[in-house]
Amino acid sequence: MLNVREWGTGPKTAVLVHGILSDSGCWWRVGPDLASRGYRVVAVDLPGHGRSAPMPDATVERMAQELRLAVPAEVDLAVAHSMGSFIAGAALAPSRFVYVDAPTGAGHRMPAEAWWGTYEKAKSRRTLEALTDKHPGWDVFDREAEAEAAKLFDVETAVALLVASGGRDYTPTRPGLVIRAEGSRFVPEETPGAVTIRGADHHVWYGHHDEFMAAVCEFEEQKNSPANPVDGGEQ
């Protein structure tokens, strides 16, 4: 069973899914904000991340199954970051889906050894000192959350997932709101309906929490069909 963090006891349910190298701690501010809007918020640690056990034979489907078992059956709002988005997309059928700088198109095919080198290096460089130098605009708790997540990150799990999903089309199949970083490497600027957060990097909400939540809340409050994304724009 996956480790989870929860905020709130409201009648609506929100599920938050992190990306590779992070864990549920990345939502330390988003979770309470959604709870204040009437949600019971459940944030997961995916396998090999945070306090959840490694999964050396990880695939999207295996991770999706673990996610389904860890969260409520009925989900009103799902917010998923980066590669967590296609795991959430395979596991959940929320009323509203928010994709945060989520990959689109075919994934890279690389041998396991190359992925190992990439993520061993990324893990070793994700210290509090390095994050402070690289991201001075982040809140101190943002940097602490990412540094702690890196310590707990299991490289073997990530490598298995990436090798198994190499060449897979990451484009979201469920309609929803796309929130992208300015100059995103993963989401083209011309993506229909996408909201761009100016000045944000891949972890869009870090250092831009208010703009991020404004986009999420505007989408959440829409009275039209949940299948229709909000009009695109810049924040």
HUTAUR-V856364 format. One record per backbone hydrogen bond with DSSP energy under -1.0 kcal/mol. CO is the residue of the C=O (numbers start at 1). NH is the residue of the N-H. E is the energy in kcal/mol with one decimal. If there is no record, write none. Layout:
co: <CO,CO>
nh: <NH,NH>
e: <E,E>
This chain:
co: <3,5,7,12,13,13,14,15,16,17,19,23,24,25,27,29,30,31,32,34,34,35,38,40,41,42,43,46,48,49,53,55,59,60,61,62,63,64,65,67,75,76,77,78,79,80,81,82,84,85,86,88,96,97,98,99,100,105,111,112,113,114,115,116,117,118,119,120,121,123,125,127,128,129,130,131,135,139,140,141,142,143,144,145,146,147,148,149,154,155,156,157,158,159,160,161,165,168,177,178,179,180,181,188,191,194,195,196,197,197,202,203,205,208,209,210,211,212,213,214,215,216,217,225,233>
nh: <45,43,41,40,76,77,42,79,44,81,22,26,27,28,31,33,34,35,36,37,39,38,12,14,7,16,5,49,154,52,48,58,63,64,65,66,67,68,69,71,95,96,15,98,17,100,84,85,88,89,90,92,78,177,80,179,82,170,115,116,117,118,119,120,121,122,123,124,125,126,127,131,132,133,134,135,138,143,144,145,146,147,148,149,150,151,152,153,158,159,160,161,162,163,164,165,168,107,99,195,101,197,184,191,194,233,180,235,182,200,204,206,208,212,213,214,215,216,217,218,219,220,221,228,196>
e: <-2.4,-2.9,-3.4,-3.5,-1.7,-1.9,-2.9,-2.6,-1.7,-2.6,-1.6,-2.2,-1.7,-1.5,-2.7,-1.5,-2.4,-2.3,-1.9,-1.1,-1.3,-1.7,-1.9,-2.4,-1.8,-2.4,-2.6,-1.9,-2.8,-2.1,-1.7,-1.6,-2.4,-2.8,-2.1,-1.8,-2.3,-2.5,-1.8,-1.0,-1.6,-1.5,-2.5,-3.1,-2.7,-2.9,-2.1,-2.1,-2.5,-2.5,-1.1,-3.0,-2.3,-2.3,-2.6,-3.0,-2.6,-3.6,-1.8,-2.7,-2.2,-2.1,-2.6,-2.6,-1.8,-2.1,-2.4,-2.2,-1.7,-1.1,-1.3,-2.6,-2.1,-1.9,-2.4,-2.8,-1.5,-1.9,-2.2,-2.2,-2.0,-2.3,-2.4,-2.1,-2.0,-1.4,-1.2,-1.1,-1.5,-2.7,-2.3,-2.2,-2.6,-2.6,-2.3,-1.7,-2.1,-2.2,-3.3,-2.9,-3.5,-2.3,-1.6,-1.9,-1.9,-1.4,-2.9,-2.9,-1.0,-1.8,-1.8,-1.5,-1.4,-2.5,-3.0,-2.1,-1.8,-2.2,-3.0,-2.2,-1.9,-2.6,-1.9,-1.9,-3.0>
